[in-house]
Each structure stands twice: as C-alpha cells, then as structure tokens.
Amino acid sequence: VRLYLALALALAAAPGVLDGNTLKLARGGLLLGFVVAECIVGAVIGLVCRIYIAALEFMMTAVSNYIGLNGLAAGIDNEDAAPTLATLIALSATLLILLLDLHHVLIRTVLDSYGRIPLGVMVEPEFGLRLLASTLDIAFKISLQVTGPFIVYAILVNVLFGILGKLIPQVPSYFISIPFLLM
C-alpha cells in the first residue's frame, strides 16, 4: 500500500516538478544519476519524519519502564519487544497526524524539496548530516517536553515508596505503588 501511495504521489507531483527539457536531456547514465539523487533526498526526508516518531517511542518506553509496564506485550510493527504504552502513544500520534490533516504538511514538504534541492542535484553529505543532527536534537527536546511530567511523577512516586519500604519493611511497597504509578 505504501508503494502504491508513493507511486501515486510521484505521478501527481511529476508535472509540477519536471519540465520537458529535463527528461529530453536525461539519457542513460544521467537519468540513473537523477534517480539515485532523488532516492537519497527522499531517504533523508523520510528519515527526518521517522526520527520524530522514534523519539516519541523511545521516551514512552522510558515512561513505561518507570511505571513498571515495560514487558507486557510485543510491538505490532516489528519483532522487537515494545511496551504497550509506547505502542499506544505512537499509534495515537500517527492517528492525530492523519486526523488533523498534518499529512498534507508532509506532502507539501516533499513538493517544496524540489524548490530547495533541484531535480538531479546530489545533496552534500554535510547538509544531510546537519539536518539529521538538528532533527534528532529537536525531536528529543519535544519528546522530553511531552513525557517530562510522567517521568518526574514516576521518579517522585518511586522515591517515596522506596523511603516507605525502608521505614516500614513489612509493607509490600511494590504492590502498593503500582496503582499510584499507573494513575
């Protein structure tokens, strides 16, 4: 389905991006260079989009670990074990992107990339690495801002129940703390 959507988007965007002279001049090796350059630019744009979701999944995995839900189920899109909370939040974020019509922003970004990086021009590796590094920085800050209150609450409750466990060793603080952590 993703391949068909990408093909449909490429066919819809082609008339606005291509001019007649570009394809007439592109023969053989030059056309292959165009394809390779566009694949690299597309991979960088796709990786930038994926980094935001991966940062959110990472931070929700940390939150899930703090509240003790880290091993309940496996993830749905890969073979690695992912906490249920991280999967729930990542799917909710993806659904919100689609419901708020923010996928149009992603499509507009792909179309605007042809204005910034013309067809067939190979991007410099330094530019791509700087873009990925700044995206990692921004994505980590955003995900830390989203999950920060959960992490502070979980640490505070764990510390308080740790103190309770030291003061009153007869109380099974782990079993008592789980409802407070989940709340």
Buried (B, 14 or more C-beta within 10 A) or exposed (E): EEEEEEEEEEEEBEEEBEEEEBEEEBEEEEBEBBEEBBEBBBEBBEBBBEBBBBBBBBBBBBBBBBBBBBEEEEBEEEEEEBBBBBBEBBEEBEEEBEEEEEEEEEEEEBBEBBEEBEBBBEBEEEEBEEBBEEBBEBBBEBBEEBBEEBBEBBEEBBEEBEEBBEEEEEEEBEEEBBEBBEE
